[in-house]
Structure formats: structure tokens, C-alpha cells
Amino acid sequence: MDTDRLIISNQETASKVFHLMDEMFRQLEKSVLLVRETCEPTEAAVYQRVVGRIAMPILMDVTGPLVDSYPTLKPSDWDD
């Protein structure tokens, strides 16, 4: 087994993890929008970069592989 590739063999657990990670990703997106709306552009740019270092691994290393393993988890707005 490739130890660098996320594999959750229990589909129910995979679904729960996917939904938790998706919610975290969406909350991070909301925080970026809030900072953009209320802070100086330079602050917002720094904040967005820092949050990106958290958000992208959630997307690429957790939710992406879960959708690859269980395509039914893919939300309708996944490609937006």
C-alpha cells in the first residue's frame, strides 16, 4: 500500500471525514472573504497565503483522494 496516499476503506467513515474536511475548507474560505472585506489589501494577501497553506492540503491530500475512492462523495459544486 502507498503510505503517502490517503485510503479509508470504511465508506461510512470516509464519508464522515469528507464532510468534516469539506466544512473546514469552506470555513477557511469564509475567513478569507471576511479578512478581504474588513482589512487592508496587504493584510488580506498575507492572510490568504497563510490560509492557503492549510486549505490546499485539506483539498488535495484529503478530500480529493476520498472523492477518487468514493465518487458518490463528490458534491455538485465540486468543480466550481
N, C-alpha and C positions, 0 to 999 in steps of 0.2 A: 504494500500500500504506500502511496506517495504521502509522506508525512507533512508536506507543505500544502496539500490540497484539502480543504475542509470537506469532511464527509460525516454526515449524521445519518446513520442507517435507519433510525426510527423516524418514520414520516411524520407522526404527530409531534414529536419533539422538534423536528426540522421546521415544521410549520410554525410552532410557537416561537422558536428562535428567530425565524424570518420576520414575523410580525413585530417582535420586540426590537430587532435591529432596524426595521423599516421605520418604526416610530421614532427611534433615536435619530436616525438620519433626518427625518422630517423636522424634528425639534431643532436640530442643529441648523437646518436651512432657515427656520423661523428666526433663530437667534441672529443669523447673518442679516436677514432683512431688517430686524429691529435696529441693529447697530448701524446699518446703512442709512436708515431713516432718522436716527437721532444723534449720530456722531459725525465728526469731521471725516471727509473722504480718506485722509491718510490713516486715521484710526480704523476706519471700516476696512480698508485694504489689508492692513496688518491682521485684523481680526479674522477676515475671510481666509487669509493664508493659513493662519493657525488652526482654524476650524476645519479647513480642507485636509490638514494632516490627520485629523480624527475621522472625518466623514468618508474620505475616499477608501480607507481600508475596510470600513463597515460595508461600503457598497461593493468594492472589488473583491475582497477576501472572504466576506461572509454571505451577504445576500445574493451576490452573483453566482457563486458556486451552489448555493441552495436552490436557486431557480434552475440552474443547469441540471441538478439532480432530480428536482421535482418541478417540472414546467407548470404544473397547475398552481403553483405559488405566485406565478408572475402576475402582478396587478395590471389592470387595463391601462394605467397611465405610466407603466414602467419605462417606455421608450420616449416619454415627453422630455 
